[in-house]
Amino acid sequence: MVDRRTLTEGLKATPPPIDTSKERDFVFAGKEPPTNGGAAALGRTPISTRVRADFALLLKRASLERQLKAIEPHTLQDILEQAIEPWLKSNGYLS
């Protein structure tokens, strides 16, 4: 069994060099890694905002009902993106 050490000792220890090819194989499990940055290529970034409580309840209900009926879009994110896009276009923020 390995001797236990304190957290401070563990943080001071130098980690062994990382074999990037093994790391890549583990992360992508034999699949080709995305060349365009994966999630960053979607251009999505988290935002936080507040909406009226009734809007939140109705939006969640719509999302769940659409998911059960297999209607796209059904995720909150996709529904909100679809709703926001026309506003951005009509106000000249999106071409």
Jmol script that loads the backbone (N, CA, C; Angstrom):
load data "model"
ATOM      1  N   MET A   1       0.832  -1.169   0.000  1.00  0.00           N
ATOM      2  CA  MET A   1       0.000   0.000   0.000  1.00  0.00           C
ATOM      3  C   MET A   1       0.889   1.249   0.000  1.00  0.00           C
ATOM      4  N   VAL A   2       0.441   2.268  -0.678  1.00  0.00           N
ATOM      5  CA  VAL A   2       1.200   3.508  -0.788  1.00  0.00           C
ATOM      6  C   VAL A   2       1.088   4.286   0.517  1.00  0.00           C
ATOM      7  N   ASP A   3       2.217   4.854   0.925  1.00  0.00           N
ATOM      8  CA  ASP A   3       2.206   5.683   2.136  1.00  0.00           C
ATOM      9  C   ASP A   3       1.383   6.932   1.877  1.00  0.00           C
ATOM     10  N   ARG A   4       0.593   7.304   2.860  1.00  0.00           N
ATOM     11  CA  ARG A   4      -0.209   8.525   2.756  1.00  0.00           C
ATOM     12  C   ARG A   4       0.681   9.717   3.051  1.00  0.00           C
ATOM     13  N   ARG A   5       0.342  10.834   2.454  1.00  0.00           N
ATOM     14  CA  ARG A   5       1.081  12.067   2.695  1.00  0.00           C
ATOM     15  C   ARG A   5       0.086  13.205   2.858  1.00  0.00           C
ATOM     16  N   THR A   6       0.557  14.276   3.392  1.00  0.00           N
ATOM     17  CA  THR A   6      -0.330  15.419   3.604  1.00  0.00           C
ATOM     18  C   THR A   6      -0.635  16.080   2.267  1.00  0.00           C
ATOM     19  N   LEU A   7      -1.679  16.865   2.258  1.00  0.00           N
ATOM     20  CA  LEU A   7      -2.061  17.586   1.048  1.00  0.00           C
ATOM     21  C   LEU A   7      -0.939  18.520   0.602  1.00  0.00           C
ATOM     22  N   THR A   8      -0.311  19.174   1.550  1.00  0.00           N
ATOM     23  CA  THR A   8       0.789  20.092   1.223  1.00  0.00           C
ATOM     24  C   THR A   8       1.932  19.348   0.550  1.00  0.00           C
ATOM     25  N   GLU A   9       2.277  18.177   1.069  1.00  0.00           N
ATOM     26  CA  GLU A   9       3.343  17.387   0.444  1.00  0.00           C
ATOM     27  C   GLU A   9       2.946  16.947  -0.961  1.00  0.00           C
ATOM     28  N   GLY A  10       1.681  16.585  -1.118  1.00  0.00           N
ATOM     29  CA  GLY A  10       1.208  16.162  -2.434  1.00  0.00           C
ATOM     30  C   GLY A  10       1.237  17.287  -3.448  1.00  0.00           C
ATOM     31  N   LEU A  11       0.920  18.490  -3.012  1.00  0.00           N
ATOM     32  CA  LEU A  11       0.940  19.634  -3.918  1.00  0.00           C
ATOM     33  C   LEU A  11       2.365  20.042  -4.287  1.00  0.00           C
ATOM     34  N   LYS A  12       3.300  19.795  -3.382  1.00  0.00           N
ATOM     35  CA  LYS A  12       4.688  20.146  -3.654  1.00  0.00           C
ATOM     36  C   LYS A  12       5.357  19.148  -4.604  1.00  0.00           C
ATOM     37  N   ALA A  13       4.842  17.936  -4.637  1.00  0.00           N
ATOM     38  CA  ALA A  13       5.457  16.897  -5.466  1.00  0.00           C
ATOM     39  C   ALA A  13       5.326  17.254  -6.941  1.00  0.00           C
ATOM     40  N   THR A  14       6.356  16.958  -7.709  1.00  0.00           N
ATOM     41  CA  THR A  14       6.336  17.214  -9.143  1.00  0.00           C
ATOM     42  C   THR A  14       5.621  16.064  -9.838  1.00  0.00           C
ATOM     43  N   PRO A  15       4.589  16.373 -10.617  1.00  0.00           N
ATOM     44  CA  PRO A  15       3.876  15.296 -11.308  1.00  0.00           C
ATOM     45  C   PRO A  15       4.753  14.698 -12.413  1.00  0.00           C
ATOM     46  N   PRO A  16       4.532  13.438 -12.736  1.00  0.00           N
ATOM     47  CA  PRO A  16       5.308  12.840 -13.816  1.00  0.00           C
ATOM     48  C   PRO A  16       4.926  13.494 -15.146  1.00  0.00           C
ATOM     49  N   PRO A  17       5.825  13.449 -16.123  1.00  0.00           N
ATOM     50  CA  PRO A  17       5.479  14.044 -17.417  1.00  0.00           C
ATOM     51  C   PRO A  17       4.280  13.341 -18.040  1.00  0.00           C
ATOM     52  N   ILE A  18       3.434  14.121 -18.699  1.00  0.00           N
ATOM     53  CA  ILE A  18       2.219  13.579 -19.293  1.00  0.00           C
ATOM     54  C   ILE A  18       2.495  13.171 -20.733  1.00  0.00           C
ATOM     55  N   ASP A  19       2.122  11.938 -21.057  1.00  0.00           N
ATOM     56  CA  ASP A  19       2.239  11.460 -22.435  1.00  0.00           C
ATOM     57  C   ASP A  19       0.994  11.944 -23.177  1.00  0.00           C
ATOM     58  N   THR A  20       1.143  12.963 -23.999  1.00  0.00           N
ATOM     59  CA  THR A  20      -0.018  13.576 -24.652  1.00  0.00           C
ATOM     60  C   THR A  20      -0.726  12.622 -25.600  1.00  0.00           C
ATOM     61  N   SER A  21      -0.021  11.675 -26.186  1.00  0.00           N
ATOM     62  CA  SER A  21      -0.694  10.730 -27.087  1.00  0.00           C
ATOM     63  C   SER A  21      -1.623   9.810 -26.289  1.00  0.00           C
ATOM     64  N   LYS A  22      -1.196   9.374 -25.102  1.00  0.00           N
ATOM     65  CA  LYS A  22      -2.065   8.545 -24.255  1.00  0.00           C
ATOM     66  C   LYS A  22      -3.257   9.361 -23.756  1.00  0.00           C
ATOM     67  N   GLU A  23      -2.985  10.618 -23.412  1.00  0.00           N
ATOM     68  CA  GLU A  23      -4.052  11.501 -22.954  1.00  0.00           C
ATOM     69  C   GLU A  23      -5.097  11.683 -24.056  1.00  0.00           C
ATOM     70  N   ARG A  24      -4.658  11.946 -25.277  1.00  0.00           N
ATOM     71  CA  ARG A  24      -5.557  12.135 -26.418  1.00  0.00           C
ATOM     72  C   ARG A  24      -6.365  10.865 -26.685  1.00  0.00           C
ATOM     73  N   ASP A  25      -5.698   9.700 -26.632  1.00  0.00           N
ATOM     74  CA  ASP A  25      -6.410   8.434 -26.850  1.00  0.00           C
ATOM     75  C   ASP A  25      -7.488   8.212 -25.803  1.00  0.00           C
ATOM     76  N   PHE A  26      -7.181   8.563 -24.550  1.00  0.00           N
ATOM     77  CA  PHE A  26      -8.156   8.381 -23.486  1.00  0.00           C
ATOM     78  C   PHE A  26      -9.341   9.330 -23.650  1.00  0.00           C
ATOM     79  N   VAL A  27      -9.068  10.582 -23.931  1.00  0.00           N
ATOM     80  CA  VAL A  27     -10.124  11.593 -24.022  1.00  0.00           C
ATOM     81  C   VAL A  27     -11.039  11.337 -25.212  1.00  0.00           C
ATOM     82  N   PHE A  28     -10.456  11.018 -26.363  1.00  0.00           N
ATOM     83  CA  PHE A  28     -11.259  10.874 -27.569  1.00  0.00           C
ATOM     84  C   PHE A  28     -11.629   9.429 -27.882  1.00  0.00           C
ATOM     85  N   ALA A  29     -11.136   8.475 -27.096  1.00  0.00           N
ATOM     86  CA  ALA A  29     -11.498   7.050 -27.209  1.00  0.00           C
ATOM     87  C   ALA A  29     -11.473   6.549 -28.658  1.00  0.00           C
ATOM     88  N   GLY A  30     -10.399   6.852 -29.359  1.00  0.00           N
ATOM     89  CA  GLY A  30     -10.230   6.352 -30.719  1.00  0.00           C
ATOM     90  C   GLY A  30     -10.918   7.181 -31.781  1.00  0.00           C
ATOM     91  N   LYS A  31     -11.736   8.163 -31.390  1.00  0.00           N
ATOM     92  CA  LYS A  31     -12.392   9.037 -32.360  1.00  0.00           C
ATOM     93  C   LYS A  31     -11.436  10.165 -32.729  1.00  0.00           C
ATOM     94  N   GLU A  32     -11.665  10.741 -33.878  1.00  0.00           N
ATOM     95  CA  GLU A  32     -10.832  11.858 -34.327  1.00  0.00           C
ATOM     96  C   GLU A  32     -11.180  13.103 -33.517  1.00  0.00           C
ATOM     97  N   PRO A  33     -10.180  13.768 -32.904  1.00  0.00           N
ATOM     98  CA  PRO A  33     -10.490  14.991 -32.155  1.00  0.00           C
ATOM     99  C   PRO A  33     -10.976  16.080 -33.093  1.00  0.00           C
ATOM    100  N   PRO A  34     -11.894  16.926 -32.619  1.00  0.00           N
ATOM    101  CA  PRO A  34     -12.394  18.006 -33.476  1.00  0.00           C
ATOM    102  C   PRO A  34     -11.269  18.977 -33.810  1.00  0.00           C
ATOM    103  N   THR A  35     -11.214  19.387 -35.053  1.00  0.00           N
ATOM    104  CA  THR A  35     -10.150  20.293 -35.481  1.00  0.00           C
ATOM    105  C   THR A  35     -10.518  21.751 -35.265  1.00  0.00           C
ATOM    106  N   ASN A  36     -11.798  22.019 -35.038  1.00  0.00           N
ATOM    107  CA  ASN A  36     -12.228  23.411 -34.914  1.00  0.00           C
ATOM    108  C   ASN A  36     -12.518  23.821 -33.478  1.00  0.00           C
ATOM    109  N   GLY A  37     -12.026  23.091 -32.505  1.00  0.00           N
ATOM    110  CA  GLY A  37     -12.171  23.513 -31.120  1.00  0.00           C
ATOM    111  C   GLY A  37     -13.355  22.930 -30.376  1.00  0.00           C
ATOM    112  N   GLY A  38     -14.090  21.988 -30.943  1.00  0.00           N
ATOM    113  CA  GLY A  38     -15.175  21.332 -30.237  1.00  0.00           C
ATOM    114  C   GLY A  38     -16.285  22.273 -29.852  1.00  0.00           C
ATOM    115  N   ALA A  39     -16.553  22.395 -28.551  1.00  0.00           N
ATOM    116  CA  ALA A  39     -17.656  23.227 -28.068  1.00  0.00           C
ATOM    117  C   ALA A  39     -17.453  24.705 -28.408  1.00  0.00           C
ATOM    118  N   ALA A  40     -16.198  25.126 -28.458  1.00  0.00           N
ATOM    119  CA  ALA A  40     -15.939  26.527 -28.795  1.00  0.00           C
ATOM    120  C   ALA A  40     -16.384  26.832 -30.216  1.00  0.00           C
ATOM    121  N   ALA A  41     -16.381  25.814 -31.083  1.00  0.00           N
ATOM    122  CA  ALA A  41     -16.793  26.032 -32.467  1.00  0.00           C
ATOM    123  C   ALA A  41     -18.277  26.369 -32.551  1.00  0.00           C
ATOM    124  N   LEU A  42     -19.058  25.925 -31.573  1.00  0.00           N
ATOM    125  CA  LEU A  42     -20.481  26.253 -31.561  1.00  0.00           C
ATOM    126  C   LEU A  42     -20.698  27.717 -31.235  1.00  0.00           C
ATOM    127  N   GLY A  43     -19.701  28.345 -30.651  1.00  0.00           N
ATOM    128  CA  GLY A  43     -19.813  29.747 -30.303  1.00  0.00           C
ATOM    129  C   GLY A  43     -20.753  29.991 -29.146  1.00  0.00           C
ATOM    130  N   ARG A  44     -20.941  29.011 -28.306  1.00  0.00           N
ATOM    131  CA  ARG A  44     -21.844  29.169 -27.167  1.00  0.00           C
ATOM    132  C   ARG A  44     -21.055  29.519 -25.926  1.00  0.00           C
ATOM    133  N   THR A  45     -21.613  30.445 -25.178  1.00  0.00           N
ATOM    134  CA  THR A  45     -21.003  30.851 -23.931  1.00  0.00           C
ATOM    135  C   THR A  45     -22.111  30.983 -22.892  1.00  0.00           C
ATOM    136  N   PRO A  46     -21.827  30.631 -21.658  1.00  0.00           N
ATOM    137  CA  PRO A  46     -22.881  30.721 -20.647  1.00  0.00           C
ATOM    138  C   PRO A  46     -23.219  32.175 -20.315  1.00  0.00           C
ATOM    139  N   ILE A  47     -24.505  32.434 -20.155  1.00  0.00           N
ATOM    140  CA  ILE A  47     -24.957  33.737 -19.672  1.00  0.00           C
ATOM    141  C   ILE A  47     -25.942  33.484 -18.543  1.00  0.00           C
ATOM    142  N   SER A  48     -26.144  34.478 -17.757  1.00  0.00           N
ATOM    143  CA  SER A  48     -27.084  34.356 -16.650  1.00  0.00           C
ATOM    144  C   SER A  48     -28.025  35.541 -16.689  1.00  0.00           C
ATOM    145  N   THR A  49     -29.304  35.270 -16.554  1.00  0.00           N
ATOM    146  CA  THR A  49     -30.293  36.338 -16.549  1.00  0.00           C
ATOM    147  C   THR A  49     -31.504  35.884 -15.759  1.00  0.00           C
ATOM    148  N   ARG A  50     -32.369  36.804 -15.473  1.00  0.00           N
ATOM    149  CA  ARG A  50     -33.609  36.488 -14.768  1.00  0.00           C
ATOM    150  C   ARG A  50     -34.775  36.799 -15.687  1.00  0.00           C
ATOM    151  N   VAL A  51     -35.791  35.936 -15.626  1.00  0.00           N
ATOM    152  CA  VAL A  51     -37.019  36.165 -16.387  1.00  0.00           C
ATOM    153  C   VAL A  51     -38.189  36.059 -15.427  1.00  0.00           C
ATOM    154  N   ARG A  52     -39.335  36.538 -15.869  1.00  0.00           N
ATOM    155  CA  ARG A  52     -40.535  36.441 -15.036  1.00  0.00           C
ATOM    156  C   ARG A  52     -40.802  34.982 -14.689  1.00  0.00           C
ATOM    157  N   ALA A  53     -41.312  34.744 -13.507  1.00  0.00           N
ATOM    158  CA  ALA A  53     -41.568  33.392 -13.036  1.00  0.00           C
ATOM    159  C   ALA A  53     -42.532  32.645 -13.948  1.00  0.00           C
ATOM    160  N   ASP A  54     -43.583  33.339 -14.436  1.00  0.00           N
ATOM    161  CA  ASP A  54     -44.537  32.656 -15.305  1.00  0.00           C
ATOM    162  C   ASP A  54     -43.896  32.273 -16.633  1.00  0.00           C
ATOM    163  N   PHE A  55     -42.989  33.118 -17.163  1.00  0.00           N
ATOM    164  CA  PHE A  55     -42.273  32.762 -18.386  1.00  0.00           C
ATOM    165  C   PHE A  55     -41.407  31.524 -18.157  1.00  0.00           C
ATOM    166  N   ALA A  56     -40.725  31.485 -17.022  1.00  0.00           N
ATOM    167  CA  ALA A  56     -39.847  30.349 -16.721  1.00  0.00           C
ATOM    168  C   ALA A  56     -40.644  29.048 -16.640  1.00  0.00           C
ATOM    169  N   LEU A  57     -41.795  29.094 -15.959  1.00  0.00           N
ATOM    170  CA  LEU A  57     -42.626  27.895 -15.841  1.00  0.00           C
ATOM    171  C   LEU A  57     -43.162  27.446 -17.193  1.00  0.00           C
ATOM    172  N   LEU A  58     -43.632  28.394 -17.982  1.00  0.00           N
ATOM    173  CA  LEU A  58     -44.171  28.053 -19.301  1.00  0.00           C
ATOM    174  C   LEU A  58     -43.086  27.544 -20.243  1.00  0.00           C
ATOM    175  N   LEU A  59     -41.927  28.147 -20.165  1.00  0.00           N
ATOM    176  CA  LEU A  59     -40.816  27.710 -21.007  1.00  0.00           C
ATOM    177  C   LEU A  59     -40.395  26.290 -20.640  1.00  0.00           C
ATOM    178  N   LYS A  60     -40.308  25.996 -19.362  1.00  0.00           N
ATOM    179  CA  LYS A  60     -39.941  24.646 -18.916  1.00  0.00           C
ATOM    180  C   LYS A  60     -41.005  23.644 -19.345  1.00  0.00           C
ATOM    181  N   ARG A  61     -42.276  24.015 -19.208  1.00  0.00           N
ATOM    182  CA  ARG A  61     -43.365  23.127 -19.618  1.00  0.00           C
ATOM    183  C   ARG A  61     -43.307  22.854 -21.119  1.00  0.00           C
ATOM    184  N   ALA A  62     -43.103  23.907 -21.898  1.00  0.00           N
ATOM    185  CA  ALA A  62     -43.006  23.748 -23.350  1.00  0.00           C
ATOM    186  C   ALA A  62     -41.842  22.840 -23.701  1.00  0.00           C
ATOM    187  N   SER A  63     -40.722  23.037 -23.038  1.00  0.00           N
ATOM    188  CA  SER A  63     -39.542  22.220 -23.300  1.00  0.00           C
ATOM    189  C   SER A  63     -39.814  20.742 -23.028  1.00  0.00           C
ATOM    190  N   LEU A  64     -40.418  20.450 -21.883  1.00  0.00           N
ATOM    191  CA  LEU A  64     -40.687  19.053 -21.521  1.00  0.00           C
ATOM    192  C   LEU A  64     -41.728  18.419 -22.447  1.00  0.00           C
ATOM    193  N   GLU A  65     -42.784  19.158 -22.770  1.00  0.00           N
ATOM    194  CA  GLU A  65     -43.807  18.622 -23.675  1.00  0.00           C
ATOM    195  C   GLU A  65     -43.234  18.349 -25.057  1.00  0.00           C
ATOM    196  N   ARG A  66     -42.416  19.278 -25.554  1.00  0.00           N
ATOM    197  CA  ARG A  66     -41.809  19.094 -26.874  1.00  0.00           C
ATOM    198  C   ARG A  66     -40.835  17.916 -26.861  1.00  0.00           C
ATOM    199  N   GLN A  67     -40.131  17.735 -25.764  1.00  0.00           N
ATOM    200  CA  GLN A  67     -39.207  16.610 -25.661  1.00  0.00           C
ATOM    201  C   GLN A  67     -39.971  15.292 -25.692  1.00  0.00           C
ATOM    202  N   LEU A  68     -41.079  15.212 -24.965  1.00  0.00           N
ATOM    203  CA  LEU A  68     -41.883  13.992 -24.954  1.00  0.00           C
ATOM    204  C   LEU A  68     -42.455  13.673 -26.330  1.00  0.00           C
ATOM    205  N   LYS A  69     -42.789  14.720 -27.094  1.00  0.00           N
ATOM    206  CA  LYS A  69     -43.352  14.526 -28.436  1.00  0.00           C
ATOM    207  C   LYS A  69     -42.275  14.469 -29.515  1.00  0.00           C
ATOM    208  N   ALA A  70     -41.005  14.549 -29.108  1.00  0.00           N
ATOM    209  CA  ALA A  70     -39.853  14.518 -30.018  1.00  0.00           C
ATOM    210  C   ALA A  70     -39.928  15.633 -31.063  1.00  0.00           C
ATOM    211  N   ILE A  71     -40.316  16.829 -30.610  1.00  0.00           N
ATOM    212  CA  ILE A  71     -40.394  17.998 -31.481  1.00  0.00           C
ATOM    213  C   ILE A  71     -39.163  18.865 -31.221  1.00  0.00           C
ATOM    214  N   GLU A  72     -38.481  19.235 -32.288  1.00  0.00           N
ATOM    215  CA  GLU A  72     -37.330  20.136 -32.170  1.00  0.00           C
ATOM    216  C   GLU A  72     -37.783  21.565 -32.411  1.00  0.00           C
ATOM    217  N   PRO A  73     -37.234  22.537 -31.793  1.00  0.00           N
ATOM    218  CA  PRO A  73     -36.304  22.447 -30.674  1.00  0.00           C
ATOM    219  C   PRO A  73     -37.050  22.137 -29.382  1.00  0.00           C
ATOM    220  N   HIS A  74     -36.377  21.411 -28.513  1.00  0.00           N
ATOM    221  CA  HIS A  74     -37.026  21.113 -27.232  1.00  0.00           C
ATOM    222  C   HIS A  74     -36.154  21.486 -26.041  1.00  0.00           C
ATOM    223  N   THR A  75     -34.886  21.794 -26.251  1.00  0.00           N
ATOM    224  CA  THR A  75     -34.076  22.217 -25.108  1.00  0.00           C
ATOM    225  C   THR A  75     -34.307  23.701 -24.850  1.00  0.00           C
ATOM    226  N   LEU A  76     -34.171  24.103 -23.601  1.00  0.00           N
ATOM    227  CA  LEU A  76     -34.341  25.506 -23.252  1.00  0.00           C
ATOM    228  C   LEU A  76     -33.383  26.377 -24.068  1.00  0.00           C
ATOM    229  N   GLN A  77     -32.168  25.908 -24.197  1.00  0.00           N
ATOM    230  CA  GLN A  77     -31.164  26.662 -24.931  1.00  0.00           C
ATOM    231  C   GLN A  77     -31.582  26.889 -26.379  1.00  0.00           C
ATOM    232  N   ASP A  78     -32.014  25.832 -27.051  1.00  0.00           N
ATOM    233  CA  ASP A  78     -32.398  25.953 -28.458  1.00  0.00           C
ATOM    234  C   ASP A  78     -33.655  26.810 -28.635  1.00  0.00           C
ATOM    235  N   ILE A  79     -34.607  26.665 -27.728  1.00  0.00           N
ATOM    236  CA  ILE A  79     -35.828  27.475 -27.805  1.00  0.00           C
ATOM    237  C   ILE A  79     -35.486  28.952 -27.631  1.00  0.00           C
ATOM    238  N   LEU A  80     -34.653  29.261 -26.642  1.00  0.00           N
ATOM    239  CA  LEU A  80     -34.277  30.647 -26.407  1.00  0.00           C
ATOM    240  C   LEU A  80     -33.488  31.223 -27.580  1.00  0.00           C
ATOM    241  N   GLU A  81     -32.574  30.435 -28.154  1.00  0.00           N
ATOM    242  CA  GLU A  81     -31.812  30.912 -29.303  1.00  0.00           C
ATOM    243  C   GLU A  81     -32.741  31.223 -30.474  1.00  0.00           C
ATOM    244  N   GLN A  82     -33.723  30.357 -30.702  1.00  0.00           N
ATOM    245  CA  GLN A  82     -34.664  30.574 -31.795  1.00  0.00           C
ATOM    246  C   GLN A  82     -35.524  31.819 -31.551  1.00  0.00           C
ATOM    247  N   ALA A  83     -35.835  32.102 -30.309  1.00  0.00           N
ATOM    248  CA  ALA A  83     -36.655  33.268 -29.979  1.00  0.00           C
ATOM    249  C   ALA A  83     -35.848  34.567 -30.050  1.00  0.00           C
ATOM    250  N   ILE A  84     -34.589  34.514 -29.674  1.00  0.00           N
ATOM    251  CA  ILE A  84     -33.761  35.716 -29.623  1.00  0.00           C
ATOM    252  C   ILE A  84     -33.264  36.132 -31.007  1.00  0.00           C
ATOM    253  N   GLU A  85     -33.024  35.176 -31.884  1.00  0.00           N
ATOM    254  CA  GLU A  85     -32.453  35.481 -33.199  1.00  0.00           C
ATOM    255  C   GLU A  85     -33.268  36.501 -34.003  1.00  0.00           C
ATOM    256  N   PRO A  86     -34.598  36.353 -34.126  1.00  0.00           N
ATOM    257  CA  PRO A  86     -35.358  37.359 -34.883  1.00  0.00           C
ATOM    258  C   PRO A  86     -35.260  38.768 -34.286  1.00  0.00           C
ATOM    259  N   TRP A  87     -35.229  38.868 -32.965  1.00  0.00           N
ATOM    260  CA  TRP A  87     -35.101  40.169 -32.331  1.00  0.00           C
ATOM    261  C   TRP A  87     -33.768  40.810 -32.696  1.00  0.00           C
ATOM    262  N   LEU A  88     -32.676  40.012 -32.632  1.00  0.00           N
ATOM    263  CA  LEU A  88     -31.368  40.545 -32.982  1.00  0.00           C
ATOM    264  C   LEU A  88     -31.321  41.008 -34.435  1.00  0.00           C
ATOM    265  N   LYS A  89     -31.969  40.232 -35.330  1.00  0.00           N
ATOM    266  CA  LYS A  89     -31.996  40.603 -36.754  1.00  0.00           C
ATOM    267  C   LYS A  89     -32.807  41.869 -36.976  1.00  0.00           C
ATOM    268  N   SER A  90     -33.997  41.934 -36.389  1.00  0.00           N
ATOM    269  CA  SER A  90     -34.869  43.096 -36.622  1.00  0.00           C
ATOM    270  C   SER A  90     -34.322  44.379 -36.039  1.00  0.00           C
ATOM    271  N   ASN A  91     -33.448  44.285 -35.067  1.00  0.00           N
ATOM    272  CA  ASN A  91     -32.850  45.475 -34.462  1.00  0.00           C
ATOM    273  C   ASN A  91     -31.444  45.752 -34.982  1.00  0.00           C
ATOM    274  N   GLY A  92     -31.044  45.034 -36.044  1.00  0.00           N
ATOM    275  CA  GLY A  92     -29.785  45.318 -36.705  1.00  0.00           C
ATOM    276  C   GLY A  92     -28.523  44.798 -36.028  1.00  0.00           C
ATOM    277  N   TYR A  93     -28.658  43.880 -35.074  1.00  0.00           N
ATOM    278  CA  TYR A  93     -27.476  43.345 -34.400  1.00  0.00           C
ATOM    279  C   TYR A  93     -26.949  42.079 -35.080  1.00  0.00           C
ATOM    280  N   LEU A  94     -27.739  41.502 -35.934  1.00  0.00           N
ATOM    281  CA  LEU A  94     -27.353  40.269 -36.615  1.00  0.00           C
ATOM    282  C   LEU A  94     -27.738  40.403 -38.074  1.00  0.00           C
ATOM    283  N   SER A  95     -26.798  40.103 -38.950  1.00  0.00           N
ATOM    284  CA  SER A  95     -27.105  40.248 -40.381  1.00  0.00           C
ATOM    285  C   SER A  95     -27.565  38.940 -40.995  1.00  0.00           C
TER     286      SER A  95
END
end "model"
wireframe off; spacefill off
backbone 0.3
color backbone group
